[in-house]
Amino acid sequence: MDDAATLENFQPRPSLLPVLAAVGELCSGDHQGIFLWGPSGVGKSHLLQAACTASGHEALYLPLADLVEYPPDALLDGCETASIVAIDELDAVLDQPHWHEALFHLFNRRRDQGLPMLFAAAGAPSSYPQLLPDLRSRLSSFPVFHLPRPDDQELQDVLRFRASRRGLGLSDEVVAYILGRAPRSTKALMTLLDTLDREALARRRGITVPLLNELRLLSQDQ
């Protein structure tokens, strides 16, 4: 898991305040489950990992794209005792009926014990006719939240927020330069910020447009 993926590190943009509130309530035991959906790079994985971090070492984060080749029954055995189970990238097993069956049984075991679960995918449960119908029905019974792509102002706010959490000051010129050239994804911006922080520290320099040009991490065409 990403150590930086905490609830405190998630920029609380207005459109996602209900999502943050629901995740916080789940971590406090007030929700049994949540389903998050939206395109890549909008913060789904961050929130799932943050919920696990907030719930302690007995929580389990399972990114299915990395685990799809493993036998699901063996992988999920014992998961019903975890404080929270977060199933990410459900899309990765859409064509794997044996995974559907295993997740269905895990869902029932945890529901019977009143233990919380989080799921995330690119689409809502109802958009996946490939899923085992009983599993799709169970997932649809949770509160389902859509995480949309951030607009330009929200991307700027996220970049400034995460930079400030690192103690980095970004000028208006630097922010405009980055957003004019970087991919329109919070994940891509955070990866870029990691690299900039590391390179600026190694060079003992602030993050400036000349440094960005020198590092050549962004498109030079705009």
C-alpha positions as CSV (number, residue, x, y, z in Angstrom):
1,M,0.0,0.0,0.0
2,D,1.0,3.6,-0.5
3,D,2.0,5.2,2.8
4,A,0.9,8.6,1.6
5,A,-2.7,7.3,1.0
6,T,-4.3,8.6,4.1
7,L,-7.6,10.4,4.7
8,E,-5.6,13.5,5.8
9,N,-3.8,13.5,2.5
10,F,-7.0,13.4,0.4
11,Q,-7.9,16.9,-0.8
12,P,-11.5,17.4,0.2
13,R,-12.9,19.0,-2.9
14,P,-16.6,19.9,-2.5
15,S,-17.9,17.3,-5.0
16,L,-16.4,14.5,-2.9
17,L,-17.4,15.6,0.6
18,P,-20.2,13.0,0.8
19,V,-17.7,10.3,-0.2
20,L,-15.2,11.3,2.5
21,A,-18.0,11.5,5.1
22,A,-19.1,8.0,4.2
23,V,-15.6,6.5,4.3
24,G,-15.1,8.2,7.7
25,E,-18.3,6.7,8.9
26,L,-17.4,3.2,7.6
27,C,-14.0,3.4,9.5
28,S,-16.0,4.3,12.6
29,G,-18.3,1.3,12.2
30,D,-21.4,3.3,11.0
31,H,-21.5,1.8,7.5
32,Q,-21.1,-1.9,6.5
33,G,-20.0,-1.2,3.0
34,I,-19.4,1.4,0.2
35,F,-18.9,1.0,-3.6
36,L,-16.8,3.7,-5.4
37,W,-16.7,4.0,-9.1
38,G,-15.1,6.3,-11.6
39,P,-12.3,6.5,-14.2
40,S,-8.7,5.9,-13.3
41,G,-6.8,8.5,-11.4
42,V,-9.7,10.1,-9.5
43,G,-8.8,8.8,-6.0
44,K,-10.6,5.5,-5.6
45,S,-7.5,3.5,-4.7
46,H,-6.3,6.3,-2.4
47,L,-9.6,6.2,-0.5
48,L,-9.6,2.4,-0.2
49,Q,-6.0,2.4,1.1
50,A,-6.7,5.3,3.4
51,A,-9.6,3.4,5.0
52,C,-7.4,0.5,5.6
53,T,-4.7,2.7,7.1
54,A,-7.2,4.3,9.4
55,S,-8.5,0.9,10.5
56,G,-5.1,-0.5,11.6
57,H,-2.9,-3.4,10.7
58,E,-5.7,-6.0,10.5
59,A,-7.2,-4.3,7.4
60,L,-6.7,-5.8,4.0
61,Y,-6.3,-3.9,0.7
62,L,-6.7,-6.2,-2.3
63,P,-5.9,-4.7,-5.8
64,L,-7.4,-7.4,-8.0
65,A,-5.4,-6.4,-11.1
66,D,-2.3,-7.6,-9.3
67,L,-4.0,-10.7,-7.8
68,V,-6.2,-12.1,-10.6
69,E,-3.9,-15.0,-11.3
70,Y,-4.0,-16.3,-7.7
71,P,-6.7,-18.8,-6.7
72,P,-9.4,-16.6,-5.1
73,D,-10.5,-19.1,-2.5
74,A,-7.0,-19.4,-1.1
75,L,-6.4,-15.6,-1.3
76,L,-9.7,-14.7,0.4
77,D,-9.5,-17.4,3.0
78,G,-9.5,-15.8,6.4
79,C,-10.5,-12.4,5.1
80,E,-13.7,-12.5,7.1
81,T,-11.8,-11.7,10.2
82,A,-10.1,-8.5,8.9
83,S,-11.2,-5.2,10.4
84,I,-11.9,-3.9,6.8
85,V,-11.5,-5.5,3.4
86,A,-11.0,-3.2,0.5
87,I,-11.4,-4.8,-2.9
88,D,-10.0,-2.5,-5.6
89,E,-10.1,-2.9,-9.4
90,L,-13.1,-5.2,-9.5
91,D,-13.0,-4.8,-13.3
92,A,-10.0,-7.0,-13.4
93,V,-12.1,-10.2,-12.7
94,L,-15.2,-9.4,-14.7
95,D,-14.4,-12.4,-16.9
96,Q,-13.5,-14.7,-14.0
97,P,-16.7,-16.5,-12.7
98,H,-14.7,-18.3,-10.0
99,W,-13.7,-14.9,-8.6
100,H,-17.3,-13.8,-8.6
101,E,-18.3,-16.8,-6.6
102,A,-15.5,-16.3,-4.1
103,L,-16.3,-12.6,-3.6
104,F,-20.0,-13.5,-3.2
105,H,-19.2,-15.9,-0.4
106,L,-16.8,-13.4,1.2
107,F,-19.5,-10.7,1.1
108,N,-22.0,-13.0,2.9
109,R,-19.5,-14.1,5.5
110,R,-18.6,-10.5,6.4
111,R,-22.2,-9.3,6.2
112,D,-23.2,-11.9,8.7
113,Q,-20.5,-10.7,11.1
114,G,-21.3,-7.0,10.5
115,L,-17.8,-6.3,9.2
116,P,-17.2,-3.5,6.7
117,M,-16.1,-3.8,3.1
118,L,-15.2,-1.3,0.3
119,F,-15.2,-2.0,-3.4
120,A,-14.0,0.1,-6.3
121,A,-14.3,-0.2,-10.1
122,A,-14.5,1.9,-13.2
123,G,-18.3,1.4,-13.3
124,A,-21.2,1.1,-11.0
125,P,-22.3,-2.5,-10.0
126,S,-25.4,-2.2,-12.2
127,S,-23.2,-1.5,-15.3
128,Y,-21.6,-5.0,-15.1
129,P,-24.0,-7.7,-16.5
130,Q,-21.0,-10.1,-16.5
131,L,-21.1,-10.3,-12.7
132,L,-22.8,-13.1,-10.9
133,P,-26.3,-11.7,-10.5
134,D,-26.3,-12.3,-6.7
135,L,-23.0,-10.6,-6.3
136,R,-24.1,-7.6,-8.4
137,S,-27.3,-7.4,-6.2
138,R,-25.2,-7.5,-3.0
139,L,-22.8,-4.8,-4.3
140,S,-25.7,-2.6,-5.4
141,S,-27.2,-2.7,-1.9
142,F,-24.3,-0.6,-0.6
143,P,-24.2,3.2,-0.9
144,V,-22.7,3.7,-4.4
145,F,-20.6,6.9,-5.0
146,H,-19.4,8.2,-8.4
147,L,-16.0,9.9,-8.3
148,P,-15.9,12.2,-11.5
149,R,-12.8,13.5,-13.2
150,P,-11.7,16.7,-11.5
151,D,-12.1,19.9,-13.4
152,D,-9.1,22.4,-14.0
153,Q,-9.8,24.3,-10.7
154,E,-10.0,21.0,-8.7
155,L,-6.7,19.8,-10.3
156,Q,-5.1,23.0,-9.3
157,D,-6.4,22.7,-5.7
158,V,-5.3,19.1,-5.4
159,L,-1.8,20.0,-6.6
160,R,-1.5,22.9,-4.2
161,F,-2.9,20.8,-1.3
162,R,-0.6,17.9,-1.7
163,A,2.4,20.2,-2.3
164,S,1.6,22.1,0.9
165,R,1.3,18.7,2.8
166,R,5.0,18.2,1.8
167,G,6.0,21.7,2.8
168,L,6.5,22.7,-0.8
169,G,5.5,26.1,-2.1
170,L,4.4,26.3,-5.8
171,S,4.1,29.6,-7.5
172,D,1.2,30.5,-9.7
173,E,3.6,30.3,-12.6
174,V,4.7,26.7,-11.7
175,V,1.1,25.5,-11.2
176,A,0.0,27.0,-14.5
177,Y,3.0,25.4,-16.3
178,I,2.4,22.0,-14.8
179,L,-1.3,22.0,-15.5
180,G,-0.8,23.1,-19.0
181,R,1.4,20.1,-19.8
182,A,0.6,17.2,-17.3
183,P,-2.0,14.5,-17.9
184,R,-5.4,15.4,-16.5
185,S,-5.3,12.9,-13.7
186,T,-4.7,13.3,-9.9
187,K,-2.7,10.1,-10.0
188,A,-0.4,11.5,-12.7
189,L,0.0,14.8,-10.8
190,M,0.9,13.0,-7.5
191,T,3.5,10.9,-9.3
192,L,4.9,14.0,-10.8
193,L,5.0,15.8,-7.5
194,D,6.9,12.8,-5.9
195,T,9.5,13.1,-8.6
196,L,9.8,16.9,-8.3
197,D,10.1,16.8,-4.5
198,R,12.9,14.2,-4.8
199,E,14.8,16.0,-7.6
200,A,14.4,19.5,-6.0
201,L,15.8,18.1,-2.7
202,A,18.7,16.4,-4.5
203,R,19.6,19.6,-6.2
204,R,18.8,21.8,-3.2
205,R,16.6,24.0,-5.4
206,G,13.1,25.2,-5.3
207,I,10.5,24.0,-7.8
208,T,10.6,26.5,-10.6
209,V,9.9,26.6,-14.3
210,P,13.6,26.5,-15.2
211,L,13.9,23.3,-13.1
212,L,10.9,21.8,-14.8
213,N,12.4,22.6,-18.1
214,E,15.7,21.1,-17.1
215,L,14.1,17.8,-15.8
216,R,12.0,17.5,-19.0
217,L,9.3,15.6,-17.2
218,L,6.5,17.4,-19.1
219,S,5.5,18.0,-22.7
220,Q,7.4,21.0,-24.2
221,D,4.8,21.6,-26.9
222,Q,2.4,23.9,-25.0
